[in-house]
């Protein structure tokens, strides 16, 4: 799972969800996506429920080749912030 910030990542780790990394913002690069793709065949995006999170999820979907991107960002759809879910 990829989350936006350190606090999101640490909170999920404390809740027992350990396969989490923080991108420290919404700007992922092709190099970062390539590194993730070497280790996992799919990724779950759980960015903040705002416009930036939705845009970043779309960008990652375009960069991720040969794998699957699951997005949990739902800006404007009653989505709950990642940390509040646990």
PDB file of N, CA, C and O in Angstrom:
ATOM      1  N   UNK A   1       0.847  -1.171   0.000  1.00  0.00           N
ATOM      2  CA  UNK A   1       0.000   0.000   0.000  1.00  0.00           C
ATOM      3  C   UNK A   1       0.893   1.235   0.000  1.00  0.00           C
ATOM      4  O   UNK A   1       1.902   1.288   0.704  1.00  0.00           O
ATOM      5  N   UNK A   2       0.513   2.208  -0.786  1.00  0.00           N
ATOM      6  CA  UNK A   2       1.218   3.476  -0.840  1.00  0.00           C
ATOM      7  C   UNK A   2       0.295   4.540  -0.263  1.00  0.00           C
ATOM      8  O   UNK A   2      -0.835   4.714  -0.717  1.00  0.00           O
ATOM      9  N   UNK A   3       0.794   5.246   0.743  1.00  0.00           N
ATOM     10  CA  UNK A   3       0.036   6.337   1.351  1.00  0.00           C
ATOM     11  C   UNK A   3       0.805   7.631   1.157  1.00  0.00           C
ATOM     12  O   UNK A   3       1.950   7.624   0.706  1.00  0.00           O
ATOM     13  N   UNK A   4       0.173   8.730   1.497  1.00  0.00           N
ATOM     14  CA  UNK A   4       0.751  10.030   1.191  1.00  0.00           C
ATOM     15  C   UNK A   4       1.842  10.474   2.161  1.00  0.00           C
ATOM     16  O   UNK A   4       2.873  10.987   1.726  1.00  0.00           O
ATOM     17  N   UNK A   5       1.641  10.291   3.445  1.00  0.00           N
ATOM     18  CA  UNK A   5       2.589  10.857   4.401  1.00  0.00           C
ATOM     19  C   UNK A   5       3.070   9.886   5.462  1.00  0.00           C
ATOM     20  O   UNK A   5       2.551   8.780   5.617  1.00  0.00           O
ATOM     21  N   UNK A   6       4.091  10.345   6.193  1.00  0.00           N
ATOM     22  CA  UNK A   6       4.666   9.542   7.268  1.00  0.00           C
ATOM     23  C   UNK A   6       3.634   9.146   8.318  1.00  0.00           C
ATOM     24  O   UNK A   6       3.607   8.000   8.766  1.00  0.00           O
ATOM     25  N   UNK A   7       2.789  10.090   8.706  1.00  0.00           N
ATOM     26  CA  UNK A   7       1.805   9.808   9.749  1.00  0.00           C
ATOM     27  C   UNK A   7       0.853   8.704   9.306  1.00  0.00           C
ATOM     28  O   UNK A   7       0.514   7.819  10.093  1.00  0.00           O
ATOM     29  N   UNK A   8       0.423   8.754   8.056  1.00  0.00           N
ATOM     30  CA  UNK A   8      -0.440   7.688   7.524  1.00  0.00           C
ATOM     31  C   UNK A   8       0.262   6.340   7.612  1.00  0.00           C
ATOM     32  O   UNK A   8      -0.323   5.351   8.055  1.00  0.00           O
ATOM     33  N   UNK A   9       1.518   6.310   7.188  1.00  0.00           N
ATOM     34  CA  UNK A   9       2.299   5.074   7.177  1.00  0.00           C
ATOM     35  C   UNK A   9       2.481   4.520   8.592  1.00  0.00           C
ATOM     36  O   UNK A   9       2.241   3.338   8.837  1.00  0.00           O
ATOM     37  N   UNK A  10       2.901   5.370   9.505  1.00  0.00           N
ATOM     38  CA  UNK A  10       3.131   4.922  10.883  1.00  0.00           C
ATOM     39  C   UNK A  10       1.849   4.464  11.557  1.00  0.00           C
ATOM     40  O   UNK A  10       1.857   3.483  12.300  1.00  0.00           O
ATOM     41  N   UNK A  11       0.753   5.158  11.307  1.00  0.00           N
ATOM     42  CA  UNK A  11      -0.526   4.769  11.907  1.00  0.00           C
ATOM     43  C   UNK A  11      -0.968   3.399  11.418  1.00  0.00           C
ATOM     44  O   UNK A  11      -1.477   2.595  12.200  1.00  0.00           O
ATOM     45  N   UNK A  12      -0.779   3.128  10.136  1.00  0.00           N
ATOM     46  CA  UNK A  12      -1.150   1.822   9.606  1.00  0.00           C
ATOM     47  C   UNK A  12      -0.244   0.725  10.147  1.00  0.00           C
ATOM     48  O   UNK A  12      -0.709  -0.379  10.431  1.00  0.00           O
ATOM     49  N   UNK A  13       1.047   1.019  10.293  1.00  0.00           N
ATOM     50  CA  UNK A  13       1.967   0.053  10.906  1.00  0.00           C
ATOM     51  C   UNK A  13       1.534  -0.268  12.328  1.00  0.00           C
ATOM     52  O   UNK A  13       1.535  -1.432  12.729  1.00  0.00           O
ATOM     53  N   UNK A  14       1.165   0.755  13.092  1.00  0.00           N
ATOM     54  CA  UNK A  14       0.712   0.532  14.468  1.00  0.00           C
ATOM     55  C   UNK A  14      -0.559  -0.303  14.518  1.00  0.00           C
ATOM     56  O   UNK A  14      -0.795  -1.018  15.492  1.00  0.00           O
ATOM     57  N   UNK A  15      -1.373  -0.218  13.484  1.00  0.00           N
ATOM     58  CA  UNK A  15      -2.616  -0.986  13.430  1.00  0.00           C
ATOM     59  C   UNK A  15      -2.386  -2.398  12.892  1.00  0.00           C
ATOM     60  O   UNK A  15      -3.332  -3.177  12.773  1.00  0.00           O
ATOM     61  N   UNK A  16      -1.131  -2.732  12.565  1.00  0.00           N
ATOM     62  CA  UNK A  16      -0.822  -4.081  12.121  1.00  0.00           C
ATOM     63  C   UNK A  16      -0.739  -4.258  10.618  1.00  0.00           C
ATOM     64  O   UNK A  16      -0.521  -5.372  10.143  1.00  0.00           O
ATOM     65  N   UNK A  17      -0.906  -3.187   9.860  1.00  0.00           N
ATOM     66  CA  UNK A  17      -0.779  -3.253   8.404  1.00  0.00           C
ATOM     67  C   UNK A  17       0.644  -2.824   8.084  1.00  0.00           C
ATOM     68  O   UNK A  17       0.963  -1.635   8.122  1.00  0.00           O
ATOM     69  N   UNK A  18       1.498  -3.791   7.769  1.00  0.00           N
ATOM     70  CA  UNK A  18       2.928  -3.527   7.708  1.00  0.00           C
ATOM     71  C   UNK A  18       3.485  -3.298   6.306  1.00  0.00           C
ATOM     72  O   UNK A  18       4.558  -2.707   6.180  1.00  0.00           O
ATOM     73  N   UNK A  19       2.820  -3.728   5.270  1.00  0.00           N
ATOM     74  CA  UNK A  19       3.330  -3.541   3.912  1.00  0.00           C
ATOM     75  C   UNK A  19       2.879  -2.190   3.369  1.00  0.00           C
ATOM     76  O   UNK A  19       2.098  -2.105   2.422  1.00  0.00           O
ATOM     77  N   UNK A  20       3.395  -1.141   3.996  1.00  0.00           N
ATOM     78  CA  UNK A  20       2.990   0.226   3.664  1.00  0.00           C
ATOM     79  C   UNK A  20       4.228   1.091   3.482  1.00  0.00           C
ATOM     80  O   UNK A  20       5.195   0.976   4.235  1.00  0.00           O
ATOM     81  N   UNK A  21       4.189   1.951   2.483  1.00  0.00           N
ATOM     82  CA  UNK A  21       5.232   2.949   2.287  1.00  0.00           C
ATOM     83  C   UNK A  21       4.568   4.301   2.093  1.00  0.00           C
ATOM     84  O   UNK A  21       3.432   4.388   1.627  1.00  0.00           O
ATOM     85  N   UNK A  22       5.291   5.356   2.457  1.00  0.00           N
ATOM     86  CA  UNK A  22       4.801   6.723   2.263  1.00  0.00           C
ATOM     87  C   UNK A  22       5.573   7.366   1.127  1.00  0.00           C
ATOM     88  O   UNK A  22       6.802   7.301   1.083  1.00  0.00           O
ATOM     89  N   UNK A  23       4.849   7.983   0.212  1.00  0.00           N
ATOM     90  CA  UNK A  23       5.514   8.669  -0.894  1.00  0.00           C
ATOM     91  C   UNK A  23       5.891  10.102  -0.530  1.00  0.00           C
ATOM     92  O   UNK A  23       6.549  10.792  -1.309  1.00  0.00           O
ATOM     93  N   UNK A  24       5.479  10.543   0.643  1.00  0.00           N
ATOM     94  CA  UNK A  24       5.795  11.903   1.119  1.00  0.00           C
ATOM     95  C   UNK A  24       5.310  12.949   0.131  1.00  0.00           C
ATOM     96  O   UNK A  24       6.080  13.774  -0.360  1.00  0.00           O
ATOM     97  N   UNK A  25       4.044  12.895  -0.142  1.00  0.00           N
ATOM     98  CA  UNK A  25       3.423  13.794  -1.102  1.00  0.00           C
ATOM     99  C   UNK A  25       2.810  12.986  -2.224  1.00  0.00           C
ATOM    100  O   UNK A  25       2.815  11.755  -2.195  1.00  0.00           O
ATOM    101  N   UNK A  26       2.289  13.678  -3.201  1.00  0.00           N
ATOM    102  CA  UNK A  26       1.592  12.978  -4.281  1.00  0.00           C
ATOM    103  C   UNK A  26       2.384  12.906  -5.570  1.00  0.00           C
ATOM    104  O   UNK A  26       1.861  12.444  -6.584  1.00  0.00           O
ATOM    105  N   UNK A  27       3.632  13.351  -5.561  1.00  0.00           N
ATOM    106  CA  UNK A  27       4.400  13.344  -6.808  1.00  0.00           C
ATOM    107  C   UNK A  27       5.308  12.110  -6.875  1.00  0.00           C
ATOM    108  O   UNK A  27       6.421  12.111  -6.348  1.00  0.00           O
ATOM    109  N   UNK A  28       4.813  11.076  -7.525  1.00  0.00           N
ATOM    110  CA  UNK A  28       5.595   9.858  -7.745  1.00  0.00           C
ATOM    111  C   UNK A  28       6.295   9.962  -9.090  1.00  0.00           C
ATOM    112  O   UNK A  28       5.749  10.520 -10.042  1.00  0.00           O
ATOM    113  N   UNK A  29       7.500   9.425  -9.163  1.00  0.00           N
ATOM    114  CA  UNK A  29       8.243   9.439 -10.420  1.00  0.00           C
ATOM    115  C   UNK A  29       8.220   8.055 -11.059  1.00  0.00           C
ATOM    116  O   UNK A  29       7.884   7.067 -10.405  1.00  0.00           O
ATOM    117  N   UNK A  30       8.572   7.990 -12.321  1.00  0.00           N
ATOM    118  CA  UNK A  30       8.664   6.712 -13.019  1.00  0.00           C
ATOM    119  C   UNK A  30       9.689   5.812 -12.339  1.00  0.00           C
ATOM    120  O   UNK A  30       9.498   4.597 -12.275  1.00  0.00           O
ATOM    121  N   UNK A  31      10.768   6.390 -11.834  1.00  0.00           N
ATOM    122  CA  UNK A  31      11.805   5.607 -11.144  1.00  0.00           C
ATOM    123  C   UNK A  31      11.240   4.965  -9.874  1.00  0.00           C
ATOM    124  O   UNK A  31      11.498   3.790  -9.612  1.00  0.00           O
ATOM    125  N   UNK A  32      10.481   5.716  -9.092  1.00  0.00           N
ATOM    126  CA  UNK A  32       9.893   5.161  -7.874  1.00  0.00           C
ATOM    127  C   UNK A  32       8.899   4.050  -8.197  1.00  0.00           C
ATOM    128  O   UNK A  32       8.868   3.022  -7.520  1.00  0.00           O
ATOM    129  N   UNK A  33       8.095   4.257  -9.220  1.00  0.00           N
ATOM    130  CA  UNK A  33       7.136   3.235  -9.634  1.00  0.00           C
ATOM    131  C   UNK A  33       7.876   1.988 -10.106  1.00  0.00           C
ATOM    132  O   UNK A  33       7.446   0.870  -9.821  1.00  0.00           O
ATOM    133  N   UNK A  34       8.982   2.165 -10.824  1.00  0.00           N
ATOM    134  CA  UNK A  34       9.774   1.030 -11.280  1.00  0.00           C
ATOM    135  C   UNK A  34      10.336   0.223 -10.130  1.00  0.00           C
ATOM    136  O   UNK A  34      10.362  -1.007 -10.189  1.00  0.00           O
ATOM    137  N   UNK A  35      10.784   0.893  -9.091  1.00  0.00           N
ATOM    138  CA  UNK A  35      11.305   0.195  -7.907  1.00  0.00           C
ATOM    139  C   UNK A  35      10.198  -0.622  -7.250  1.00  0.00           C
ATOM    140  O   UNK A  35      10.413  -1.778  -6.887  1.00  0.00           O
ATOM    141  N   UNK A  36       9.014  -0.028  -7.095  1.00  0.00           N
ATOM    142  CA  UNK A  36       7.895  -0.770  -6.499  1.00  0.00           C
ATOM    143  C   UNK A  36       7.539  -1.979  -7.346  1.00  0.00           C
ATOM    144  O   UNK A  36       7.268  -3.055  -6.813  1.00  0.00           O
ATOM    145  N   UNK A  37       7.538  -1.808  -8.661  1.00  0.00           N
ATOM    146  CA  UNK A  37       7.135  -2.890  -9.565  1.00  0.00           C
ATOM    147  C   UNK A  37       8.085  -4.078  -9.504  1.00  0.00           C
ATOM    148  O   UNK A  37       7.691  -5.200  -9.823  1.00  0.00           O
ATOM    149  N   UNK A  38       9.320  -3.849  -9.101  1.00  0.00           N
ATOM    150  CA  UNK A  38      10.265  -4.964  -8.961  1.00  0.00           C
ATOM    151  C   UNK A  38       9.900  -5.876  -7.799  1.00  0.00           C
ATOM    152  O   UNK A  38      10.277  -7.047  -7.791  1.00  0.00           O
ATOM    153  N   UNK A  39       9.175  -5.358  -6.826  1.00  0.00           N
ATOM    154  CA  UNK A  39       8.898  -6.115  -5.605  1.00  0.00           C
ATOM    155  C   UNK A  39       7.473  -6.628  -5.501  1.00  0.00           C
ATOM    156  O   UNK A  39       7.232  -7.638  -4.840  1.00  0.00           O
ATOM    157  N   UNK A  40       6.539  -5.966  -6.129  1.00  0.00           N
ATOM    158  CA  UNK A  40       5.138  -6.373  -6.010  1.00  0.00           C
ATOM    159  C   UNK A  40       4.443  -6.297  -7.371  1.00  0.00           C
ATOM    160  O   UNK A  40       4.737  -5.405  -8.167  1.00  0.00           O
ATOM    161  N   UNK A  41       3.512  -7.237  -7.646  1.00  0.00           N
ATOM    162  CA  UNK A  41       2.806  -7.216  -8.924  1.00  0.00           C
ATOM    163  C   UNK A  41       1.629  -6.245  -8.950  1.00  0.00           C
ATOM    164  O   UNK A  41       1.097  -5.934 -10.016  1.00  0.00           O
ATOM    165  N   UNK A  42       1.233  -5.775  -7.794  1.00  0.00           N
ATOM    166  CA  UNK A  42       0.106  -4.847  -7.706  1.00  0.00           C
ATOM    167  C   UNK A  42       0.330  -3.887  -6.541  1.00  0.00           C
ATOM    168  O   UNK A  42       1.117  -4.158  -5.635  1.00  0.00           O
ATOM    169  N   UNK A  43      -0.367  -2.783  -6.584  1.00  0.00           N
ATOM    170  CA  UNK A  43      -0.215  -1.788  -5.533  1.00  0.00           C
ATOM    171  C   UNK A  43      -1.580  -1.215  -5.186  1.00  0.00           C
ATOM    172  O   UNK A  43      -2.448  -1.056  -6.045  1.00  0.00           O
ATOM    173  N   UNK A  44      -1.745  -0.912  -3.914  1.00  0.00           N
ATOM    174  CA  UNK A  44      -2.963  -0.249  -3.439  1.00  0.00           C
ATOM    175  C   UNK A  44      -2.592   1.180  -3.099  1.00  0.00           C
ATOM    176  O   UNK A  44      -1.724   1.423  -2.260  1.00  0.00           O
ATOM    177  N   UNK A  45      -3.246   2.118  -3.749  1.00  0.00           N
ATOM    178  CA  UNK A  45      -3.051   3.532  -3.456  1.00  0.00           C
ATOM    179  C   UNK A  45      -4.082   3.946  -2.419  1.00  0.00           C
ATOM    180  O   UNK A  45      -5.274   3.681  -2.576  1.00  0.00           O
ATOM    181  N   UNK A  46      -3.628   4.584  -1.379  1.00  0.00           N
ATOM    182  CA  UNK A  46      -4.558   5.061  -0.346  1.00  0.00           C
ATOM    183  C   UNK A  46      -4.149   6.487   0.018  1.00  0.00           C
ATOM    184  O   UNK A  46      -3.727   6.769   1.139  1.00  0.00           O
ATOM    185  N   UNK A  47      -4.290   7.372  -0.964  1.00  0.00           N
ATOM    186  CA  UNK A  47      -3.956   8.774  -0.751  1.00  0.00           C
ATOM    187  C   UNK A  47      -5.120   9.512  -0.100  1.00  0.00           C
ATOM    188  O   UNK A  47      -6.234   8.997  -0.003  1.00  0.00           O
ATOM    189  N   UNK A  48      -4.834  10.715   0.337  1.00  0.00           N
ATOM    190  CA  UNK A  48      -5.859  11.541   0.964  1.00  0.00           C
ATOM    191  C   UNK A  48      -7.008  11.799  -0.017  1.00  0.00           C
ATOM    192  O   UNK A  48      -6.803  11.844  -1.230  1.00  0.00           O
ATOM    193  N   UNK A  49      -8.214  11.965   0.525  1.00  0.00           N
ATOM    194  CA  UNK A  49      -9.396  12.136  -0.330  1.00  0.00           C
ATOM    195  C   UNK A  49      -9.563  13.573  -0.815  1.00  0.00           C
ATOM    196  O   UNK A  49     -10.578  14.213  -0.536  1.00  0.00           O
ATOM    197  N   UNK A  50      -8.579  14.072  -1.531  1.00  0.00           N
ATOM    198  CA  UNK A  50      -8.670  15.419  -2.081  1.00  0.00           C
ATOM    199  C   UNK A  50      -8.294  15.368  -3.561  1.00  0.00           C
ATOM    200  O   UNK A  50      -7.978  14.305  -4.096  1.00  0.00           O
ATOM    201  N   UNK A  51      -8.331  16.516  -4.206  1.00  0.00           N
ATOM    202  CA  UNK A  51      -8.059  16.554  -5.646  1.00  0.00           C
ATOM    203  C   UNK A  51      -6.658  16.050  -5.965  1.00  0.00           C
ATOM    204  O   UNK A  51      -6.475  15.308  -6.931  1.00  0.00           O
ATOM    205  N   UNK A  52      -5.668  16.441  -5.170  1.00  0.00           N
ATOM    206  CA  UNK A  52      -4.287  16.012  -5.424  1.00  0.00           C
ATOM    207  C   UNK A  52      -4.159  14.493  -5.333  1.00  0.00           C
ATOM    208  O   UNK A  52      -3.461  13.879  -6.140  1.00  0.00           O
ATOM    209  N   UNK A  53      -4.830  13.884  -4.352  1.00  0.00           N
ATOM    210  CA  UNK A  53      -4.790  12.431  -4.216  1.00  0.00           C
ATOM    211  C   UNK A  53      -5.391  11.725  -5.414  1.00  0.00           C
ATOM    212  O   UNK A  53      -4.857  10.719  -5.882  1.00  0.00           O
ATOM    213  N   UNK A  54      -6.502  12.249  -5.912  1.00  0.00           N
ATOM    214  CA  UNK A  54      -7.140  11.658  -7.089  1.00  0.00           C
ATOM    215  C   UNK A  54      -6.282  11.770  -8.335  1.00  0.00           C
ATOM    216  O   UNK A  54      -6.199  10.833  -9.130  1.00  0.00           O
ATOM    217  N   UNK A  55      -5.641  12.927  -8.503  1.00  0.00           N
ATOM    218  CA  UNK A  55      -4.769  13.128  -9.662  1.00  0.00           C
ATOM    219  C   UNK A  55      -3.564  12.190  -9.588  1.00  0.00           C
ATOM    220  O   UNK A  55      -3.187  11.569 -10.582  1.00  0.00           O
ATOM    221  N   UNK A  56      -2.969  12.096  -8.407  1.00  0.00           N
ATOM    222  CA  UNK A  56      -1.790  11.233  -8.240  1.00  0.00           C
ATOM    223  C   UNK A  56      -2.130   9.781  -8.520  1.00  0.00           C
ATOM    224  O   UNK A  56      -1.328   9.058  -9.110  1.00  0.00           O
ATOM    225  N   UNK A  57      -3.302   9.352  -8.105  1.00  0.00           N
ATOM    226  CA  UNK A  57      -3.709   7.976  -8.369  1.00  0.00           C
ATOM    227  C   UNK A  57      -3.815   7.739  -9.866  1.00  0.00           C
ATOM    228  O   UNK A  57      -3.405   6.686 -10.355  1.00  0.00           O
ATOM    229  N   UNK A  58      -4.351   8.684 -10.587  1.00  0.00           N
ATOM    230  CA  UNK A  58      -4.453   8.556 -12.040  1.00  0.00           C
ATOM    231  C   UNK A  58      -3.095   8.506 -12.702  1.00  0.00           C
ATOM    232  O   UNK A  58      -2.887   7.741 -13.644  1.00  0.00           O
ATOM    233  N   UNK A  59      -2.165   9.317 -12.216  1.00  0.00           N
ATOM    234  CA  UNK A  59      -0.814   9.325 -12.767  1.00  0.00           C
ATOM    235  C   UNK A  59      -0.136   7.982 -12.536  1.00  0.00           C
ATOM    236  O   UNK A  59       0.494   7.438 -13.443  1.00  0.00           O
ATOM    237  N   UNK A  60      -0.263   7.445 -11.323  1.00  0.00           N
ATOM    238  CA  UNK A  60       0.360   6.157 -11.029  1.00  0.00           C
ATOM    239  C   UNK A  60      -0.226   5.068 -11.916  1.00  0.00           C
ATOM    240  O   UNK A  60       0.502   4.199 -12.397  1.00  0.00           O
ATOM    241  N   UNK A  61      -1.512   5.109 -12.131  1.00  0.00           N
ATOM    242  CA  UNK A  61      -2.134   4.100 -12.995  1.00  0.00           C
ATOM    243  C   UNK A  61      -1.528   4.135 -14.388  1.00  0.00           C
ATOM    244  O   UNK A  61      -1.386   3.096 -15.031  1.00  0.00           O
ATOM    245  N   UNK A  62      -1.169   5.324 -14.857  1.00  0.00           N
ATOM    246  CA  UNK A  62      -0.556   5.455 -16.166  1.00  0.00           C
ATOM    247  C   UNK A  62       0.899   5.020 -16.197  1.00  0.00           C
ATOM    248  O   UNK A  62       1.396   4.612 -17.246  1.00  0.00           O
ATOM    249  N   UNK A  63       1.590   5.099 -15.068  1.00  0.00           N
ATOM    250  CA  UNK A  63       3.005   4.740 -15.002  1.00  0.00           C
ATOM    251  C   UNK A  63       3.230   3.260 -14.722  1.00  0.00           C
ATOM    252  O   UNK A  63       4.282   2.718 -15.061  1.00  0.00           O
ATOM    253  N   UNK A  64       2.261   2.612 -14.114  1.00  0.00           N
ATOM    254  CA  UNK A  64       2.415   1.227 -13.674  1.00  0.00           C
ATOM    255  C   UNK A  64       2.195   0.305 -14.868  1.00  0.00           C
ATOM    256  O   UNK A  64       1.077   0.209 -15.374  1.00  0.00           O
ATOM    257  N   UNK A  65       3.242  -0.372 -15.322  1.00  0.00           N
ATOM    258  CA  UNK A  65       3.151  -1.243 -16.500  1.00  0.00           C
ATOM    259  C   UNK A  65       3.202  -2.709 -16.071  1.00  0.00           C
ATOM    260  O   UNK A  65       4.088  -3.112 -15.317  1.00  0.00           O
ATOM    261  N   UNK A  66       2.261  -3.487 -16.548  1.00  0.00           N
ATOM    262  CA  UNK A  66       2.278  -4.922 -16.299  1.00  0.00           C
ATOM    263  C   UNK A  66       1.748  -5.325 -14.941  1.00  0.00           C
ATOM    264  O   UNK A  66       1.860  -6.492 -14.565  1.00  0.00           O
ATOM    265  N   UNK A  67       1.179  -4.406 -14.200  1.00  0.00           N
ATOM    266  CA  UNK A  67       0.639  -4.730 -12.892  1.00  0.00           C
ATOM    267  C   UNK A  67      -0.736  -4.121 -12.723  1.00  0.00           C
ATOM    268  O   UNK A  67      -1.331  -3.614 -13.674  1.00  0.00           O
ATOM    269  N   UNK A  68      -1.220  -4.176 -11.526  1.00  0.00           N
ATOM    270  CA  UNK A  68      -2.558  -3.685 -11.230  1.00  0.00           C
ATOM    271  C   UNK A  68      -2.459  -2.602 -10.164  1.00  0.00           C
ATOM    272  O   UNK A  68      -1.707  -2.734  -9.198  1.00  0.00           O
ATOM    273  N   UNK A  69      -3.217  -1.538 -10.348  1.00  0.00           N
ATOM    274  CA  UNK A  69      -3.296  -0.473  -9.348  1.00  0.00           C
ATOM    275  C   UNK A  69      -4.714  -0.451  -8.803  1.00  0.00           C
ATOM    276  O   UNK A  69      -5.680  -0.298  -9.551  1.00  0.00           O
ATOM    277  N   UNK A  70      -4.824  -0.604  -7.498  1.00  0.00           N
ATOM    278  CA  UNK A  70      -6.106  -0.483  -6.836  1.00  0.00           C
ATOM    279  C   UNK A  70      -6.120   0.865  -6.136  1.00  0.00           C
ATOM    280  O   UNK A  70      -5.219   1.166  -5.353  1.00  0.00           O
ATOM    281  N   UNK A  71      -7.113   1.662  -6.403  1.00  0.00           N
ATOM    282  CA  UNK A  71      -7.178   2.975  -5.779  1.00  0.00           C
ATOM    283  C   UNK A  71      -8.272   3.062  -4.747  1.00  0.00           C
ATOM    284  O   UNK A  71      -9.406   2.647  -4.986  1.00  0.00           O
ATOM    285  N   UNK A  72      -7.929   3.602  -3.604  1.00  0.00           N
ATOM    286  CA  UNK A  72      -8.916   3.810  -2.555  1.00  0.00           C
ATOM    287  C   UNK A  72      -9.256   5.283  -2.379  1.00  0.00           C
ATOM    288  O   UNK A  72     -10.057   5.635  -1.512  1.00  0.00           O
ATOM    289  N   UNK A  73      -8.658   6.143  -3.190  1.00  0.00           N
ATOM    290  CA  UNK A  73      -8.944   7.569  -3.106  1.00  0.00           C
ATOM    291  C   UNK A  73     -10.286   7.822  -3.748  1.00  0.00           C
ATOM    292  O   UNK A  73     -10.523   7.412  -4.884  1.00  0.00           O
ATOM    293  N   UNK A  74     -11.161   8.491  -3.034  1.00  0.00           N
ATOM    294  CA  UNK A  74     -12.480   8.787  -3.581  1.00  0.00           C
ATOM    295  C   UNK A  74     -12.917  10.179  -3.224  1.00  0.00           C
ATOM    296  O   UNK A  74     -13.919  10.356  -2.531  1.00  0.00           O
ATOM    297  N   UNK A  75     -12.188  11.169  -3.681  1.00  0.00           N
ATOM    298  CA  UNK A  75     -12.500  12.557  -3.355  1.00  0.00           C
ATOM    299  C   UNK A  75     -13.947  12.864  -3.727  1.00  0.00           C
ATOM    300  O   UNK A  75     -14.381  12.620  -4.853  1.00  0.00           O
ATOM    301  N   UNK A  76     -14.671  13.396  -2.774  1.00  0.00           N
ATOM    302  CA  UNK A  76     -16.056  13.779  -3.015  1.00  0.00           C
ATOM    303  C   UNK A  76     -17.037  12.632  -2.939  1.00  0.00           C
ATOM    304  O   UNK A  76     -18.224  12.828  -3.199  1.00  0.00           O
ATOM    305  N   UNK A  77     -16.585  11.451  -2.594  1.00  0.00           N
ATOM    306  CA  UNK A  77     -17.473  10.284  -2.561  1.00  0.00           C
ATOM    307  C   UNK A  77     -17.692   9.773  -1.140  1.00  0.00           C
ATOM    308  O   UNK A  77     -18.075   8.619  -0.944  1.00  0.00           O
ATOM    309  N   UNK A  78     -17.452  10.621  -0.161  1.00  0.00           N
ATOM    310  CA  UNK A  78     -17.642  10.206   1.216  1.00  0.00           C
ATOM    311  C   UNK A  78     -16.514   9.353   1.737  1.00  0.00           C
ATOM    312  O   UNK A  78     -16.675   8.656   2.739  1.00  0.00           O
ATOM    313  N   UNK A  79     -15.375   9.393   1.076  1.00  0.00           N
ATOM    314  CA  UNK A  79     -14.221   8.598   1.462  1.00  0.00           C
ATOM    315  C   UNK A  79     -13.651   9.096   2.785  1.00  0.00           C
ATOM    316  O   UNK A  79     -13.648  10.299   3.049  1.00  0.00           O
ATOM    317  N   UNK A  80     -13.175   8.185   3.606  1.00  0.00           N
ATOM    318  CA  UNK A  80     -12.592   8.515   4.903  1.00  0.00           C
ATOM    319  C   UNK A  80     -11.075   8.505   4.778  1.00  0.00           C
ATOM    320  O   UNK A  80     -10.506   7.636   4.118  1.00  0.00           O
ATOM    321  N   UNK A  81     -10.430   9.463   5.407  1.00  0.00           N
ATOM    322  CA  UNK A  81      -8.969   9.560   5.402  1.00  0.00           C
ATOM    323  C   UNK A  81      -8.372   8.232   5.842  1.00  0.00           C
ATOM    324  O   UNK A  81      -8.933   7.578   6.721  1.00  0.00           O
ATOM    325  N   UNK A  82      -7.229   7.805   5.247  1.00  0.00           N
ATOM    326  CA  UNK A  82      -6.633   6.497   5.553  1.00  0.00           C
ATOM    327  C   UNK A  82      -6.436   6.225   7.038  1.00  0.00           C
ATOM    328  O   UNK A  82      -6.710   5.118   7.503  1.00  0.00           O
ATOM    329  N   UNK A  83      -5.971   7.206   7.781  1.00  0.00           N
ATOM    330  CA  UNK A  83      -5.701   6.994   9.199  1.00  0.00           C
ATOM    331  C   UNK A  83      -6.982   6.814   9.995  1.00  0.00           C
ATOM    332  O   UNK A  83      -6.992   6.077  10.981  1.00  0.00           O
ATOM    333  N   UNK A  84      -8.043   7.460   9.597  1.00  0.00           N
ATOM    334  CA  UNK A  84      -9.301   7.344  10.335  1.00  0.00           C
ATOM    335  C   UNK A  84      -9.984   5.996  10.120  1.00  0.00           C
ATOM    336  O   UNK A  84     -10.902   5.641  10.860  1.00  0.00           O
ATOM    337  N   UNK A  85      -9.543   5.245   9.111  1.00  0.00           N
ATOM    338  CA  UNK A  85     -10.130   3.944   8.836  1.00  0.00           C
ATOM    339  C   UNK A  85      -9.686   2.877   9.828  1.00  0.00           C
ATOM    340  O   UNK A  85     -10.388   1.887  10.034  1.00  0.00           O
ATOM    341  N   UNK A  86      -8.513   3.076  10.449  1.00  0.00           N
ATOM    342  CA  UNK A  86      -8.003   2.028  11.346  1.00  0.00           C
ATOM    343  C   UNK A  86      -8.220   2.348  12.794  1.00  0.00           C
ATOM    344  O   UNK A  86      -7.844   1.562  13.663  1.00  0.00           O
TER     345      UNK A  86
END
